[in-house]
Each structure stands twice: as C-alpha cells, then as structure tokens.
Amino acid sequence: MKFNIRGENIEVTGAIREYVEKKISKLERYFDTTPTSEVHVNLSVYNDEQRIEVTIPMTNLLLRGEVQHLDLYAAVDLVVDKLERQIRKHKTKINRKFRQNSAPKQVAAEQIAQERRAVAVEEEPDEIEIVRTKRFNLKPMDSEEAILQMEMLGHEFFVYTNDQSGDTNVVYRRRDGRYGLIEPNI
C-alpha cells in the first residue's frame, strides 16, 4: 500500500506516520493480493479534538472511515476497526452471493436454509435494516423556521418544503455546532 498522509493544524511526525502506516497495513491480511491503491489519510486538530479520515479507493469498493477523538493514536485504532468492519461486511456479502449463485438446483431446501443461518451468524450486526418508517406532511417554511422546529424537537436534522422554491430541503446540525442546508440540484 502507498500512503498519502496529510496534516491540518498538525505536523505529521515520523512517529505518527509510522504508527498510521503500521495500523492501516494490517488491513492487507483481508486481501489475497496487496491492494495497489493509494491510501489517503488526513489528520487534523480542531479545538483539542483529533480527527482522522482514511480513504482507500479500490476496484469495486471504496473504504472510508472518519473518527474524532481526544487522542490521535486512539482515533487511528478506531478508524482501523471501522475499516475492518466494512471489509468483513463486504466479504460476507460477496461470499453469500457466490454461494447462492453456485448452489446446484437439486440441493435440498433444508440445506440452503442451514447455509443461510450459518451466514447470518457470521454477519456483522452492522447489517443495514430499516426498523421504522415515518410519514409526515412537509410544511412550507424557510430555513430559519426549519432550524427552530428542529431545535424544538431535539433532532439532528429536519426535512421541510422550501416556501420559495417548493423543493424538499434538509437542515442539519454540524459537528461544530453550526447548521447546514441540503438543497436538491435540479
């Protein structure tokens, strides 16, 4: 793996570079051949909080993890754990598809059910599952009123209809405490 390590508001020392490369290189054990892609690592410090962003572009897969922590070394460990979960989840999905596509037609239904149960046990609990669906009417309002509604509800985001354009917009609270607005690009 080739590493591209950048620092914002922090000097990337040899010790930091060595630690990041050592920890992220452990991900190579999940692959048959070492990925030739470049690993992009961005280290930053804002308000005494360390932040690490790791992006590994690969064929058919983009691994990305971002963690904030008070300790930079702990943040590196946490982001590597996140990337490992992503890799295991991806490999589980590929293995499941392979097993389902290669199973002969004559295999008994019970055997297929047993394989599915075995795969379900191996899967990470991070499986995407929609557990609740909400429906509500979008009230026309401006972004300031939407932020006030969001604050009153105690939510991190709020979906509304823009009273000027008629588009569906989203306001959200950013990590720095300020607000963001998402508008559709038509």
C-alpha positions as CSV (number, residue, x, y, z in Angstrom):
1,M,0.0,0.0,0.0
2,K,1.2,3.5,-0.8
3,F,0.3,6.1,1.8
4,N,-0.6,9.8,1.3
5,I,-0.7,11.3,4.8
6,R,-1.6,15.0,5.2
7,G,-1.9,17.0,8.4
8,E,-4.2,20.0,9.0
9,N,-3.2,22.1,12.1
10,I,-0.8,19.3,13.0
11,E,2.7,18.3,11.9
12,V,2.9,14.7,10.7
13,T,5.9,13.5,12.6
14,G,7.8,10.3,11.8
15,A,6.3,8.6,14.8
16,I,2.7,9.5,13.7
17,R,3.4,8.4,10.1
18,E,4.9,5.1,11.2
19,Y,2.0,4.3,13.6
20,V,-0.6,5.1,10.9
21,E,1.2,3.1,8.3
22,K,1.7,0.1,10.7
23,K,-2.0,0.1,11.8
24,I,-3.5,0.5,8.3
25,S,-1.2,-2.0,6.8
26,K,-2.8,-4.7,9.0
27,L,-5.8,-4.4,6.7
28,E,-3.8,-6.2,4.0
29,R,-4.5,-9.6,5.7
30,Y,-8.1,-9.4,4.4
31,F,-7.0,-9.5,0.8
32,D,-5.5,-12.2,-1.3
33,T,-3.2,-9.7,-3.1
34,T,-2.0,-6.5,-1.6
35,P,-4.1,-3.6,-2.9
36,T,-2.1,-1.3,-5.1
37,S,-4.3,1.7,-4.5
38,E,-3.1,4.8,-2.6
39,V,-4.3,5.2,0.9
40,H,-5.4,8.8,1.6
41,V,-5.0,9.8,5.3
42,N,-6.0,13.2,6.5
43,L,-5.1,14.1,10.1
44,S,-6.5,17.3,11.7
45,V,-6.8,19.0,15.0
46,Y,-9.6,21.4,15.9
47,N,-10.5,22.6,19.4
48,D,-8.3,19.9,21.1
49,E,-10.0,17.1,19.2
50,Q,-8.0,14.9,16.9
51,R,-9.7,13.8,13.7
52,I,-8.6,11.2,11.2
53,E,-10.1,10.5,7.8
54,V,-8.9,7.4,5.8
55,T,-10.0,6.7,2.2
56,I,-8.9,3.6,0.3
57,P,-10.2,3.6,-3.3
58,M,-10.2,0.0,-4.7
59,T,-11.8,-1.8,-7.6
60,N,-15.5,-2.3,-6.9
61,L,-15.1,-0.9,-3.3
62,L,-14.4,2.4,-1.6
63,L,-13.3,2.1,2.0
64,R,-13.8,5.2,4.0
65,G,-13.6,5.9,7.7
66,E,-13.7,9.0,9.8
67,V,-13.2,9.3,13.6
68,Q,-12.9,12.1,16.1
69,H,-11.2,11.5,19.5
70,L,-9.2,13.4,22.1
71,D,-6.2,11.1,21.5
72,L,-4.8,10.8,17.9
73,Y,-3.5,7.2,18.5
74,A,-6.8,6.1,19.8
75,A,-8.5,7.7,16.7
76,V,-6.2,5.7,14.4
77,D,-7.2,2.5,16.2
78,L,-10.9,3.3,16.0
79,V,-10.7,4.1,12.3
80,V,-8.9,0.9,11.5
81,D,-11.6,-1.0,13.4
82,K,-14.2,0.8,11.3
83,L,-12.5,-0.1,8.1
84,E,-12.1,-3.8,9.2
85,R,-15.9,-3.9,9.8
86,Q,-16.5,-2.5,6.3
87,I,-14.2,-5.1,4.7
88,R,-15.8,-8.0,6.6
89,K,-19.2,-6.9,5.7
90,H,-18.3,-6.6,2.0
91,K,-16.6,-10.0,2.0
92,T,-19.7,-11.6,3.7
93,K,-22.0,-10.1,1.0
94,I,-19.7,-11.4,-1.8
95,N,-19.5,-14.9,-0.2
96,R,-23.2,-15.0,0.2
97,K,-23.8,-14.1,-3.4
98,F,-21.2,-16.6,-4.5
99,R,-22.9,-19.4,-2.5
100,Q,-26.3,-18.5,-3.8
101,N,-25.2,-18.4,-7.4
102,S,-23.1,-21.6,-7.3
103,A,-25.6,-23.8,-5.5
104,P,-27.0,-26.6,-7.7
105,K,-30.7,-26.7,-8.3
106,Q,-31.1,-30.1,-6.8
107,V,-29.8,-29.1,-3.3
108,A,-32.5,-29.7,-0.7
109,A,-34.3,-26.7,0.7
110,E,-33.2,-27.6,4.2
111,Q,-29.5,-27.5,3.3
112,I,-30.0,-24.0,1.8
113,A,-31.8,-22.8,4.9
114,Q,-28.9,-24.2,7.0
115,E,-26.3,-22.2,4.9
116,R,-28.3,-19.1,5.3
117,R,-28.5,-19.5,9.0
118,A,-24.7,-20.0,9.1
119,V,-24.1,-16.9,7.1
120,A,-26.5,-14.9,9.3
121,V,-24.4,-15.9,12.3
122,E,-21.2,-14.8,10.6
123,E,-22.6,-11.4,9.6
124,E,-21.8,-8.2,11.4
125,P,-24.5,-6.6,13.4
126,D,-24.0,-3.5,11.2
127,E,-26.3,-5.0,8.6
128,I,-28.5,-2.3,7.1
129,E,-32.0,-2.8,8.3
130,I,-34.9,-0.4,8.2
131,V,-36.7,-0.8,11.5
132,R,-39.1,2.1,11.3
133,T,-40.8,4.2,8.7
134,K,-42.3,7.6,9.3
135,R,-44.6,9.5,7.1
136,F,-45.4,13.2,7.6
137,N,-46.6,16.2,5.7
138,L,-43.9,18.7,4.7
139,K,-44.9,22.1,5.8
140,P,-43.7,25.0,3.6
141,M,-41.3,27.2,5.6
142,D,-37.9,29.0,5.3
143,S,-34.6,27.6,6.6
144,E,-34.7,29.6,9.9
145,E,-38.1,28.3,10.8
146,A,-37.0,24.8,10.0
147,I,-34.0,25.2,12.3
148,L,-36.3,26.4,15.1
149,Q,-38.5,23.4,14.6
150,M,-35.5,21.1,14.6
151,E,-34.3,22.6,17.9
152,M,-37.7,22.3,19.5
153,L,-37.9,18.6,18.6
154,G,-34.3,18.0,19.7
155,H,-33.4,16.4,16.4
156,E,-30.1,16.5,14.4
157,F,-31.9,17.2,11.1
158,F,-35.2,18.5,9.8
159,V,-36.9,17.9,6.4
160,Y,-39.2,20.6,5.0
161,T,-40.5,22.2,1.9
162,N,-38.8,25.4,0.9
163,D,-41.5,28.1,0.8
164,Q,-39.8,29.9,-2.0
165,S,-38.8,27.2,-4.4
166,G,-41.2,24.4,-3.4
167,D,-38.3,21.9,-3.2
168,T,-37.7,19.5,-0.4
169,N,-34.7,20.7,1.7
170,V,-32.9,19.4,4.8
171,V,-31.3,21.4,7.6
172,Y,-28.9,19.7,10.0
173,R,-26.7,20.4,12.9
174,R,-23.0,20.1,12.1
175,R,-20.4,18.8,14.5
176,D,-19.0,22.3,15.1
177,G,-22.5,23.4,16.4
178,R,-23.4,25.4,13.3
179,Y,-26.1,24.5,10.8
180,G,-26.0,23.1,7.3
181,L,-28.6,23.1,4.5
182,I,-29.1,20.4,1.8
183,E,-30.9,21.5,-1.4
184,P,-31.6,19.4,-4.4
185,N,-29.6,20.2,-7.5
186,I,-32.1,20.4,-10.3
